Amino acid sequence: MPLDAGVRHLSTHRVPEARASAEFILAGVLGAGRGAAALDGGRSLTAAQRRRFWSLIRRRCRRLPLAYVLGHQDFMGLRMTVSPAVFTPRPETEELVDEAQGLMRAAGLLAPRILDIGTGSGCVAISLAKRFRFARIWATDVSARALALARRNAHAHGVAGRIKFLKKDLFLPWTLPKADLIVSNPPYVPASRLRRLAVEVRCEPRPALDGGKDGLDAVGAVVRAAAKGLKPGGRLVMEIGHDQGARVKTLLREAGFGEPRVKKDMQGLDRIAVARYPR
């Protein structure tokens, strides 16, 4: 059957989790769920669908991330269109959205002003827009291609009218309205580690990965931007590297933030830095 043949082909090319990749590809071609596709095995493929299936299998054999092969990635229950222009949304970034939502709810803010720095696919800004109907959101990125894709995703999920997408370079000065919440998933991989990343990860945009010599170039820039861009009492919620917690808390304190803390992810690793700007 095509599914089993696809698994064998992927395995020959040493693609990790070959069966899962083949099942997701078949599901995408059939327009079905993964379970239904696995049961079908490819029996119901038309000739055109069979050609499409093998075209996608060959792309995955080149170790392109599965999300790029399929053209989408689910995030917080929302389907995001993705391409090699943007970093693929990760499950751990969903924890950033949950934390940000909890902080705004605890503060009693139903219409917060939110800034998303380095929006990429727009997944974080869009997820927050879905959760806060009256929020005003600004989402920035240095990449015009990423912003075009983020706008497309915002339109697909009915929130384009509530998010203002802006082309901004994090390392250059710029001014936006003061925010109640700043969220960011900046590049935080030390440059020396980039070559050791999985092949699939190395296919993603280098600017979305490369955090400079110690991994903290963009992280530090976000901290400095947040110190200028938050209202008194505003919150910063930022994804960080698994071993950066102590250094990021130091950066936050030096920038004048109070109550810096680092949340662990499901694997028990440093993942989300949270801080409050003084009133």
KOLZA-824847 format. One record per residue (C-alpha): x, y, z; residue in one letter. Coordinates in steps of 0.2 Angstrom, whole numbers, plus 5000, padded with zeros to 4 digits. Layout:
<nodes>
node xx=X; yy=Y; zz=Z; r=A
...
</nodes>
This chain:
<nodes>
node xx=5000; yy=5000; zz=5000; r=M
node xx=5006; yy=5018; zz=4997; r=P
node xx=5007; yy=5022; zz=5016; r=L
node xx=5018; yy=5007; zz=5020; r=D
node xx=5029; yy=5011; zz=5004; r=A
node xx=5030; yy=5029; zz=5009; r=G
node xx=5036; yy=5024; zz=5027; r=V
node xx=5049; yy=5013; zz=5019; r=R
node xx=5055; yy=5026; zz=5008; r=H
node xx=5056; yy=5039; zz=5022; r=L
node xx=5065; yy=5026; zz=5033; r=S
node xx=5078; yy=5023; zz=5019; r=T
node xx=5082; yy=5042; zz=5020; r=H
node xx=5084; yy=5041; zz=5039; r=R
node xx=5069; yy=5053; zz=5042; r=V
node xx=5064; yy=5053; zz=5060; r=P
node xx=5047; yy=5046; zz=5065; r=E
node xx=5045; yy=5040; zz=5047; r=A
node xx=5027; yy=5032; zz=5050; r=R
node xx=5021; yy=5048; zz=5058; r=A
node xx=5027; yy=5059; zz=5044; r=S
node xx=5019; yy=5047; zz=5031; r=A
node xx=5003; yy=5046; zz=5040; r=E
node xx=5002; yy=5065; zz=5041; r=F
node xx=5006; yy=5067; zz=5023; r=I
node xx=4993; yy=5055; zz=5018; r=L
node xx=4980; yy=5063; zz=5029; r=A
node xx=4984; yy=5080; zz=5021; r=G
node xx=4982; yy=5073; zz=5003; r=V
node xx=4966; yy=5064; zz=5008; r=L
node xx=4959; yy=5079; zz=5018; r=G
node xx=4956; yy=5067; zz=5032; r=A
node xx=4962; yy=5064; zz=5050; r=G
node xx=4978; yy=5055; zz=5054; r=R
node xx=4969; yy=5040; zz=5061; r=G
node xx=4957; yy=5038; zz=5046; r=A
node xx=4972; yy=5040; zz=5034; r=A
node xx=4981; yy=5026; zz=5043; r=A
node xx=4967; yy=5015; zz=5042; r=L
node xx=4965; yy=5019; zz=5023; r=D
node xx=4983; yy=5016; zz=5020; r=G
node xx=4982; yy=5024; zz=5003; r=G
node xx=4969; yy=5012; zz=4995; r=R
node xx=4957; yy=5026; zz=4990; r=S
node xx=4970; yy=5038; zz=4982; r=L
node xx=4966; yy=5044; zz=4965; r=T
node xx=4980; yy=5044; zz=4952; r=A
node xx=4982; yy=5063; zz=4955; r=A
node xx=4982; yy=5061; zz=4974; r=Q
node xx=4995; yy=5047; zz=4972; r=R
node xx=5007; yy=5059; zz=4963; r=R
node xx=5004; yy=5072; zz=4976; r=R
node xx=5008; yy=5059; zz=4990; r=F
node xx=5024; yy=5054; zz=4982; r=W
node xx=5029; yy=5072; zz=4979; r=S
node xx=5027; yy=5076; zz=4997; r=L
node xx=5036; yy=5061; zz=5003; r=I
node xx=5051; yy=5066; zz=4992; r=R
node xx=5051; yy=5083; zz=5000; r=R
node xx=5051; yy=5076; zz=5017; r=R
node xx=5065; yy=5064; zz=5012; r=C
node xx=5075; yy=5080; zz=5009; r=R
node xx=5073; yy=5083; zz=5028; r=R
node xx=5061; yy=5098; zz=5025; r=L
node xx=5051; yy=5101; zz=5041; r=P
node xx=5035; yy=5092; zz=5040; r=L
node xx=5025; yy=5108; zz=5043; r=A
node xx=5034; yy=5115; zz=5027; r=Y
node xx=5030; yy=5100; zz=5017; r=V
node xx=5011; yy=5101; zz=5023; r=L
node xx=5011; yy=5120; zz=5022; r=G
node xx=5003; yy=5121; zz=5039; r=H
node xx=5005; yy=5119; zz=5058; r=Q
node xx=4992; yy=5118; zz=5071; r=D
node xx=4994; yy=5130; zz=5086; r=F
node xx=4982; yy=5132; zz=5101; r=M
node xx=4969; yy=5123; zz=5091; r=G
node xx=4971; yy=5135; zz=5076; r=L
node xx=4978; yy=5130; zz=5059; r=R
node xx=4992; yy=5141; zz=5054; r=M
node xx=4999; yy=5142; zz=5036; r=T
node xx=5018; yy=5141; zz=5037; r=V
node xx=5032; yy=5142; zz=5024; r=S
node xx=5051; yy=5142; zz=5025; r=P
node xx=5049; yy=5161; zz=5028; r=A
node xx=5044; yy=5158; zz=5046; r=V
node xx=5049; yy=5148; zz=5061; r=F
node xx=5037; yy=5134; zz=5063; r=T
node xx=5026; yy=5136; zz=5079; r=P
node xx=5031; yy=5124; zz=5093; r=R
node xx=5020; yy=5117; zz=5107; r=P
node xx=5031; yy=5125; zz=5120; r=E
node xx=5026; yy=5142; zz=5113; r=T
node xx=5008; yy=5138; zz=5118; r=E
node xx=5014; yy=5139; zz=5136; r=E
node xx=5019; yy=5157; zz=5132; r=L
node xx=5001; yy=5161; zz=5126; r=V
node xx=4994; yy=5152; zz=5141; r=D
node xx=5005; yy=5162; zz=5153; r=E
node xx=5001; yy=5179; zz=5145; r=A
node xx=4982; yy=5175; zz=5145; r=Q
node xx=4983; yy=5171; zz=5163; r=G
node xx=4992; yy=5187; zz=5168; r=L
node xx=4980; yy=5198; zz=5159; r=M
node xx=4965; yy=5189; zz=5166; r=R
node xx=4972; yy=5190; zz=5184; r=A
node xx=4975; yy=5209; zz=5181; r=A
node xx=4957; yy=5211; zz=5176; r=G
node xx=4961; yy=5217; zz=5158; r=L
node xx=4948; yy=5213; zz=5146; r=L
node xx=4955; yy=5225; zz=5132; r=A
node xx=4974; yy=5225; zz=5135; r=P
node xx=4986; yy=5233; zz=5123; r=R
node xx=4998; yy=5219; zz=5117; r=I
node xx=5014; yy=5220; zz=5108; r=L
node xx=5021; yy=5204; zz=5099; r=D
node xx=5039; yy=5206; zz=5095; r=I
node xx=5045; yy=5195; zz=5081; r=G
node xx=5028; yy=5188; zz=5076; r=T
node xx=5034; yy=5176; zz=5062; r=G
node xx=5018; yy=5166; zz=5057; r=S
node xx=5008; yy=5177; zz=5069; r=G
node xx=5003; yy=5162; zz=5079; r=C
node xx=5005; yy=5171; zz=5096; r=V
node xx=4996; yy=5187; zz=5091; r=A
node xx=4982; yy=5178; zz=5083; r=I
node xx=4979; yy=5166; zz=5098; r=S
node xx=4979; yy=5181; zz=5110; r=L
node xx=4967; yy=5191; zz=5098; r=A
node xx=4955; yy=5175; zz=5098; r=K
node xx=4956; yy=5175; zz=5118; r=R
node xx=4954; yy=5194; zz=5120; r=F
node xx=4940; yy=5201; zz=5109; r=R
node xx=4943; yy=5219; zz=5113; r=F
node xx=4962; yy=5219; zz=5114; r=A
node xx=4973; yy=5231; zz=5103; r=R
node xx=4987; yy=5221; zz=5096; r=I
node xx=5003; yy=5227; zz=5087; r=W
node xx=5014; yy=5213; zz=5079; r=A
node xx=5031; yy=5217; zz=5072; r=T
node xx=5044; yy=5207; zz=5062; r=D
node xx=5059; yy=5212; zz=5052; r=V
node xx=5054; yy=5200; zz=5038; r=S
node xx=5042; yy=5207; zz=5025; r=A
node xx=5038; yy=5189; zz=5019; r=R
node xx=5034; yy=5184; zz=5037; r=A
node xx=5022; yy=5198; zz=5039; r=L
node xx=5013; yy=5194; zz=5023; r=A
node xx=5011; yy=5176; zz=5030; r=L
node xx=5005; yy=5183; zz=5047; r=A
node xx=4992; yy=5194; zz=5039; r=R
node xx=4986; yy=5179; zz=5029; r=R
node xx=4984; yy=5169; zz=5045; r=N
node xx=4975; yy=5183; zz=5054; r=A
node xx=4963; yy=5185; zz=5039; r=H
node xx=4960; yy=5166; zz=5040; r=A
node xx=4955; yy=5167; zz=5058; r=H
node xx=4945; yy=5183; zz=5057; r=G
node xx=4956; yy=5194; zz=5068; r=V
node xx=4965; yy=5204; zz=5054; r=A
node xx=4955; yy=5220; zz=5059; r=G
node xx=4962; yy=5219; zz=5077; r=R
node xx=4981; yy=5216; zz=5074; r=I
node xx=4992; yy=5230; zz=5066; r=K
node xx=5007; yy=5221; zz=5058; r=F
node xx=5023; yy=5232; zz=5057; r=L
node xx=5040; yy=5230; zz=5049; r=K
node xx=5052; yy=5234; zz=5063; r=K
node xx=5070; yy=5229; zz=5066; r=D
node xx=5072; yy=5225; zz=5085; r=L
node xx=5090; yy=5232; zz=5085; r=F
node xx=5084; yy=5249; zz=5079; r=L
node xx=5075; yy=5262; zz=5089; r=P
node xx=5056; yy=5263; zz=5086; r=W
node xx=5041; yy=5269; zz=5096; r=T
node xx=5024; yy=5261; zz=5098; r=L
node xx=5010; yy=5265; zz=5110; r=P
node xx=5014; yy=5259; zz=5128; r=K
node xx=5008; yy=5241; zz=5131; r=A
node xx=5000; yy=5231; zz=5145; r=D
node xx=5009; yy=5216; zz=5139; r=L
node xx=5024; yy=5212; zz=5128; r=I
node xx=5026; yy=5194; zz=5121; r=V
node xx=5041; yy=5188; zz=5111; r=S
node xx=5049; yy=5172; zz=5105; r=N
node xx=5065; yy=5179; zz=5100; r=P
node xx=5080; yy=5169; zz=5092; r=P
node xx=5090; yy=5162; zz=5107; r=Y
node xx=5101; yy=5148; zz=5100; r=V
node xx=5120; yy=5152; zz=5103; r=P
node xx=5128; yy=5154; zz=5086; r=A
node xx=5140; yy=5140; zz=5090; r=S
node xx=5126; yy=5127; zz=5092; r=R
node xx=5117; yy=5131; zz=5076; r=L
node xx=5127; yy=5117; zz=5067; r=R
node xx=5122; yy=5104; zz=5080; r=R
node xx=5104; yy=5107; zz=5077; r=L
node xx=5093; yy=5094; zz=5069; r=A
node xx=5093; yy=5094; zz=5050; r=V
node xx=5075; yy=5100; zz=5050; r=E
node xx=5078; yy=5114; zz=5062; r=V
node xx=5093; yy=5120; zz=5051; r=R
node xx=5080; yy=5122; zz=5037; r=C
node xx=5071; yy=5136; zz=5046; r=E
node xx=5075; yy=5154; zz=5044; r=P
node xx=5092; yy=5157; zz=5052; r=R
node xx=5087; yy=5175; zz=5059; r=P
node xx=5073; yy=5166; zz=5069; r=A
node xx=5086; yy=5154; zz=5077; r=L
node xx=5103; yy=5164; zz=5079; r=D
node xx=5104; yy=5173; zz=5095; r=G
node xx=5122; yy=5178; zz=5093; r=G
node xx=5137; yy=5172; zz=5103; r=K
node xx=5129; yy=5168; zz=5119; r=D
node xx=5111; yy=5167; zz=5112; r=G
node xx=5106; yy=5183; zz=5121; r=L
node xx=5108; yy=5196; zz=5108; r=D
node xx=5089; yy=5197; zz=5103; r=A
node xx=5083; yy=5192; zz=5121; r=V
node xx=5093; yy=5207; zz=5128; r=G
node xx=5085; yy=5218; zz=5114; r=A
node xx=5068; yy=5213; zz=5119; r=V
node xx=5071; yy=5216; zz=5137; r=V
node xx=5077; yy=5234; zz=5133; r=R
node xx=5062; yy=5237; zz=5121; r=A
node xx=5050; yy=5231; zz=5134; r=A
node xx=5058; yy=5242; zz=5148; r=A
node xx=5053; yy=5257; zz=5136; r=K
node xx=5037; yy=5250; zz=5129; r=G
node xx=5027; yy=5244; zz=5144; r=L
node xx=5015; yy=5254; zz=5154; r=K
node xx=5019; yy=5255; zz=5173; r=P
node xx=5014; yy=5238; zz=5180; r=G
node xx=5015; yy=5230; zz=5162; r=G
node xx=5021; yy=5212; zz=5159; r=R
node xx=5034; yy=5204; zz=5148; r=L
node xx=5032; yy=5186; zz=5144; r=V
node xx=5046; yy=5179; zz=5133; r=M
node xx=5052; yy=5162; zz=5127; r=E
node xx=5070; yy=5158; zz=5131; r=I
node xx=5083; yy=5144; zz=5129; r=G
node xx=5083; yy=5129; zz=5141; r=H
node xx=5098; yy=5135; zz=5151; r=D
node xx=5096; yy=5154; zz=5150; r=Q
node xx=5085; yy=5157; zz=5165; r=G
node xx=5098; yy=5164; zz=5177; r=A
node xx=5106; yy=5175; zz=5165; r=R
node xx=5089; yy=5182; zz=5158; r=V
node xx=5083; yy=5186; zz=5176; r=K
node xx=5099; yy=5196; zz=5178; r=T
node xx=5096; yy=5205; zz=5162; r=L
node xx=5078; yy=5209; zz=5168; r=L
node xx=5084; yy=5216; zz=5185; r=R
node xx=5097; yy=5226; zz=5177; r=E
node xx=5083; yy=5234; zz=5165; r=A
node xx=5073; yy=5239; zz=5180; r=G
node xx=5060; yy=5224; zz=5180; r=F
node xx=5053; yy=5218; zz=5196; r=G
node xx=5047; yy=5200; zz=5200; r=E
node xx=5057; yy=5191; zz=5187; r=P
node xx=5054; yy=5173; zz=5186; r=R
node xx=5057; yy=5158; zz=5174; r=V
node xx=5044; yy=5145; zz=5171; r=K
node xx=5049; yy=5127; zz=5166; r=K
node xx=5042; yy=5118; zz=5151; r=D
node xx=5035; yy=5100; zz=5152; r=M
node xx=5052; yy=5093; zz=5151; r=Q
node xx=5057; yy=5103; zz=5166; r=G
node xx=5068; yy=5115; zz=5156; r=L
node xx=5069; yy=5134; zz=5157; r=D
node xx=5057; yy=5140; zz=5144; r=R
node xx=5046; yy=5156; zz=5149; r=I
node xx=5053; yy=5172; zz=5157; r=A
node xx=5040; yy=5183; zz=5165; r=V
node xx=5043; yy=5200; zz=5173; r=A
node xx=5033; yy=5215; zz=5178; r=R
node xx=5038; yy=5233; zz=5175; r=Y
node xx=5037; yy=5244; zz=5191; r=P
node xx=5023; yy=5256; zz=5193; r=R
</nodes>
